[in-house]
Amino acid sequence: MFIFSANAEDNKEYIVTGSDITETKTFELENKSKFSSFTVNGSWTDNFGNYGFNKCMGIINKNLKNVELYFMCEREDKNGFKIWSINKRKSGIQNSGVGSFEIVDATIPKKELFIGKKCTYAVKYLKETNFYKSKCKISEELSKVFEKMALVK
């Protein structure tokens, strides 16, 4: 997985690993295309020792050649801090793939260091359960924020 950053100071990584249960509702069109909405609920841990719950909602557009997903996620840690992201993925199959997301809002300390970050993720599905890993390049200053957040509570 390649991660590009325009900021040379972003020399640390923020890695989140998690698993979610997915609930999907689908329209199947006559031409075999499918349009679905979905929600997910799950849990996560990060490489700083923090953990929490997440939930997402979005859409899936599937035709004969590819699958496109567009969704928003809300992640809440053990202290009640929240991070919101817009996620996108386009691939030939639905049950695994690599996508990207952007942090669009947060309640964490020094949130201005995180909002606007573009990150990558990889996901695999087993029935209605997904397993994912995401990576973001972050600054030393932001890594210290995540370290402190993991210690609280």
Secondary structure, DSSP 8 states (H G I E B T S, - for coil): -----S-TT--EEEEEEEEEEEEEEEEE-TTS-EEEEEEEEEEEEETTS-EEEEEEEEEEEE-SS-EEEEEEEEEEETTS-EEEEEEEEEES-SSEEEEEEEEEEE-STTGGGTTT-EEEEEEEEETTEEEEEEEEEE-HHHHHHHHHHHH--
